[in-house]
Structure formats: structure tokens, C-alpha cells
Amino acid sequence: MAADLWTSAISLAGVALGGGLTALAQRATQRSAERVEERRQAVATTESRRAEQIDVLKEFVACTLAAERAAYSRPDLWGDDEDGWMTRTGPVMTALWTASGNVTLLCDEALRDPVTAYGHALNAAVWRDIGGIEANEHLEAAKTAFMDAARTSLAGS
């Protein structure tokens, strides 16, 4: 009878040990799967954020080109709305400042100053607040600083 008791006790201990090891293995597998899912979500969020930043930078660049066109096409005589230039330019500049705000909001902090400086340089070129300097000469430094900062920002994200 003692042998039967020992056999049953050892069998019960084996079942308990096996059940405990199975539970530990399942928990470890679940934790590993959770970590993999967290990493996958972090990568997806990063990729989504980068795509969003690229979109707002592309929008800003498109708006800067429209503002440059407005600066180059401005009539020499200042006064009346010559050929609708002021009517066309107002929305262009509004779009530029909106795009500038989007870049400041959604992109790296390091882009704030170059975007603002480029926007101010464009504003001055459009409204001919640059003296006798050619528009492209006036814009070159601010444009280059923005492009360099944008490239650096995108490389780091």
C-alpha cells in the first residue's frame, strides 16, 4: 500500500510540476508576443509620423515656390491691383503661412527657425521689402538653411 501511495504522490507531483512549467512557458510566450507587437506598433507609428512630416514639408516647399513665382511676377508699379496680382498673391501668402505652421507643429523643433526665416524672406521678396537686391539673391541663404535643416531632420527620423 505504501508503494501505491508513493506512486500516486510522485505522479501528482509530476502533474503539478508539468502544469506549472506549462503555465510559465505560456506566460513567457505571451510576454514575448506582446513585446514584438509593441515594437511593431512603434515602428508603424514612426513610419506614419515620418510620412506625415514628408507631406507637410512637400506642401511647404510647394507654397514657397508659389510665393517665389509671385515675387518674380510682381508688377513694378505699386498701387492698384495690377492685372489681379494682389488678388492672386494674398491666398498664396496665406497658404505659405499655413504650411509654415504645419511644419512647425508636426516636424522637428530644429526646423522652426529655418522655416520662419524662409517665410519672412519670401514675404519680404513678395512685397519688395528687400531694397535693390534681386529676389533670388535675397532668398538664397534662407532657402539653403531650410533645405539643409529639413534634410537633417528627415535623416534623423
C-alpha positions in Angstrom: 0.0 0.0 0.0 2.9 2.3 0.8 4.2 1.8 -2.7 0.9 2.7 -4.2 0.8 5.9 -2.1 4.3 6.9 -3.1 3.5 6.2 -6.8 0.3 8.4 -6.6 2.2 11.2 -4.7 5.0 11.2 -7.3 2.5 11.1 -10.1 0.6 14.0 -8.6 3.9 16.0 -8.1 4.8 15.3 -11.7 1.4 16.6 -12.9 1.8 19.7 -10.7 5.3 20.3 -11.9 4.3 19.8 -15.6 1.3 22.1 -15.2 3.5 24.8 -13.6 6.1 24.6 -16.3 3.5 24.8 -19.0 2.0 27.9 -17.4 5.4 29.5 -17.2 6.1 28.7 -20.8 2.8 30.1 -21.9 3.4 33.3 -19.9 6.9 33.7 -21.4 5.5 33.2 -24.9 2.7 35.7 -24.3 5.1 38.3 -23.0 7.4 37.8 -25.9 4.5 38.2 -28.3 3.4 41.4 -26.5 6.9 42.9 -26.8 7.0 42.0 -30.6 3.6 43.7 -31.0 4.8 46.8 -29.1 7.9 47.1 -31.3 5.8 46.6 -34.5 3.4 49.3 -33.4 6.3 51.7 -32.5 7.8 51.1 -36.0 4.4 51.7 -37.6 3.9 54.9 -35.7 7.3 56.1 -36.6 6.8 55.4 -40.3 3.4 57.1 -40.2 4.8 60.1 -38.5 7.7 60.3 -41.0 5.2 60.2 -43.9 3.2 62.9 -42.3 6.3 65.1 -41.9 7.3 64.5 -45.5 3.8 65.5 -46.6 3.9 68.8 -44.7 7.4 69.6 -45.9 6.3 68.9 -49.5 3.3 71.2 -49.0 5.6 73.9 -47.6 8.0 73.7 -50.5 5.1 73.9 -53.0 3.9 77.0 -51.2 7.4 78.6 -51.2 7.6 78.0 -55.0 4.2 79.7 -55.5 5.4 82.6 -53.3 8.6 82.9 -55.3 6.6 83.0 -58.6 4.5 85.8 -57.0 7.7 87.7 -56.1 9.1 87.3 -59.6 5.8 88.3 -61.3 5.0 91.3 -59.2 4.4 94.4 -61.3 7.0 97.2 -60.9 4.4 99.8 -60.2 3.0 99.5 -56.7 -0.6 100.6 -56.2 -3.7 99.3 -57.8 -4.2 95.6 -58.2 -2.3 95.4 -61.5 -3.8 92.5 -63.5 -5.1 90.9 -60.4 -1.6 90.3 -58.9 -2.6 91.2 -55.4 -5.8 89.2 -55.6 -3.8 86.1 -56.6 -0.9 86.7 -54.2 -3.0 87.1 -51.0 -4.1 83.5 -50.9 -0.6 82.3 -51.9 0.9 84.0 -48.9 -1.9 82.7 -46.6 -1.2 79.2 -47.8 2.6 79.8 -47.2 2.0 80.8 -43.6 -0.5 77.9 -43.0 2.1 75.5 -44.4 4.8 77.1 -42.2 2.6 76.5 -39.2 2.0 72.9 -40.1 5.8 72.3 -40.4 6.3 73.9 -37.0 3.6 71.8 -35.5 4.4 68.4 -37.0 8.1 68.4 -37.6 11.3 68.6 -35.6 11.9 71.6 -33.4 15.1 72.3 -35.3 13.0 73.3 -38.4 11.1 76.1 -36.6 13.7 78.9 -37.1 14.7 78.0 -40.7 11.0 77.8 -41.7 10.2 81.1 -40.1 13.3 82.8 -41.6 12.5 81.4 -45.1 8.9 82.6 -44.7 9.9 86.1 -43.7 12.4 86.2 -46.6 9.7 85.2 -49.0 7.3 87.7 -47.5 9.9 90.5 -47.9 10.6 89.4 -51.5 6.9 89.3 -52.5 6.2 92.7 -51.1 9.5 94.1 -52.3 10.8 95.0 -48.9 14.3 94.0 -49.9 15.7 97.2 -51.4 17.6 96.8 -54.7 18.6 93.2 -54.1 17.3 90.6 -56.6 14.7 88.3 -55.1 16.7 85.1 -55.7 19.8 86.6 -54.1 17.7 87.7 -51.1 16.2 84.2 -50.7 19.2 82.0 -51.3 20.6 81.9 -47.7 17.2 81.3 -46.1 16.2 78.7 -48.7 19.5 76.8 -48.3 19.3 76.9 -44.5 15.7 75.5 -44.6 16.6 72.7 -47.1 19.6 71.7 -45.0 17.6 71.6 -41.8 14.8 69.7 -43.5 17.2 67.1 -44.9 18.9 66.7 -41.5 15.5 66.4 -39.8 14.3 63.7 -42.2 17.6 61.8 -41.9 17.3 61.6 -38.2 13.6 60.4 -38.0 
